């Protein structure tokens, strides 16, 4: 038996034939000491509902429950994993709810209304960035979650925490920096996973800012998309399709600058000028 009284994850994977599928962006983290480290880094989980995306065979799910989460809601698209998760659910009666389905079609804000929510997940590689952008650009703010503790490929993690002027700075860095305080908590080597990915992974924590600068979410999205979509070009070129000349004149931003030189305040100013 493993440290939580349930069978070791390798055994679970073998028993249910849960070899990771590349098409689902799966890389399973089997070491319960490492999944516990992620769970602990998410903060005090007592009296907290944790939302997890892509639990797979349940390694992180088990760590979250073992570390005191009062409830875990796990969204899993891979039907092969449901039996293994049912075992975890039976071991922690009334504390794990598994929702079979696609995370990209899930209304996360409606999962635990009125409860303290933390999102903690080893996100599937192929939908991780898209989910994060959705969570960062919801209309209502402060959001439904108190924090997000998420695992990404290190390159994506660096883009999330990037500052103006750096090579990694782009749309993700602007949106994350605008609405949250984001930091890389720790890295995980490829050999921690089954199968090992070709890259290092990083756990990122994002804490929502109570009062981010006021801006229209959709317009800020459009501006950053246009500006960084052609990041080698000057702003007067990249923003041409959205009245760039007028916006630059209104805000007093030099049109010969490139997107990566603008700070978050300047992007917000451009969005508000629309």
Secondary structure by P-SEA (a helix, b strand, c coil): ccccccccaaaaaaaacccccccccccccccaaaaaaaaaaacccccbbbbbccccccaaaaaaaaacccbbbbbbccccaaaaaaaaaaaccccbbbbbcccccccccccccccbbbbbcccccccaaaaaaaaaccccccccccbbbbcccaaaaaaaacccccccccaaaaaaaaccccccccccccccccccccbbbbbbbbbbbcccccccaaaaaaaaaaaaccccccccccccccaaaaaaaaaccccccccccccaaaaaaaaaac
